[in-house]
Amino acid sequence: MSDSKEIVALLERILEVLENIERKLESKKEIKDIDPFALLELPDKLRETAMALIKLESATASDVARITGRGRAIESHYLNTLVRMGYAKKKRDGRRVVYEI
């Protein structure tokens, strides 16, 4: 019986996170058409990077790497993959590349 309660609690937490993502995505005009459930279809590493970028709203690869605990270079690769997939945008700020959801 406790297993079913744990599963229900976990599913409620997942729903809460997805609703939070949906609210953040709706506040962004360019990405308004993205379904937050589409993020669940991403591989785990890309999803973790996307979630960190959603939390930060605008960040460099180094900023995202601090949250995920991975290296800057791999986060740069994942962020560029998200840009190619249409989940993020990037812009140059001097020597820095800033990614946004």
N, C-alpha and C positions, 0 to 999 in steps of 0.2 A: 504494500500500500504506500509506503514511503517513497518508493521508486516513481510511482505515478505522480505524487505530489512534487517531487523534484523535477520531473519532466514538465509538468504544467508551469512551475515557477520559471524554468529555463525558457520555455516558449513565450511566456509573458514578457520576460526580459528581452528576448529577441524582437518581439513585436514593438516594445518600447523603443529599442534602438532604431528599428526600421522607420518608425513614425518620426523620430528625431531627424533621421537622414532626410526623409521626405520633406519635412518643414524647411530644412536648410537648403535643399535643392530647389524648392518652390520659391525661395527668396532670391534666387539667381535667375535672371531673365533668360540668359543664353542657354542654360541647361534645364530649363523648365520641363522639357519633354522627356527627360530621363526618368525611367521608372526605378524607384529604389530597389525593387525586387530584382532588377537586372544586375545590380551590384552583387547579389548572391550568386550569380552565375560566373562571376570572375574567379580565377584561381585564388587560393588563400593569400598568397604573397601580394598580389595586385590589390585584392580587397583590403588588406591591412594598410597598404600605402594609400589607397583611396580614402579609407576611413580617417587616417591621420591628416590628409589634405583637407577633408571636409571639416575636421575639428579646427584646423589652423586657418582655413578659408583662403589664405594666400601665404605661400612659403617657398623657400629654396629646398633643394635636395638635402642639404645639411640639416635644415629644420625638421624635415620629415624623418631623416635618419635618427635624430635624437629621440623621436617618439617611438619609432619602430625598433630601435636597437640594432639596425643593420648599417652597413657602410654607406657613405655618401654616393659612391659610384653605382652601387646596385639600385639605390633609390632613384638616382638620376635615370637609370635605364627603365625602371618601373614607371616613373612619372612620364617619360617620353612615350612609353607604351600606352599609358592612359590618354595622352594627348592624341596619339594616332587613332585610338579607339573612339575619340570624341567625348570622353568623360572629363577632360580637363583642358585648360588653355595655358599657354606659356607666353611670357613676354620678357624681353631683356630690360634690365635696369643697370646700365653701365656694364660691368663685367659679370654681374649676377644674372641668373635666369630664375624668374619667379613664376611659379605654377599656381593656378587658381582653379577652383571648381566653379 
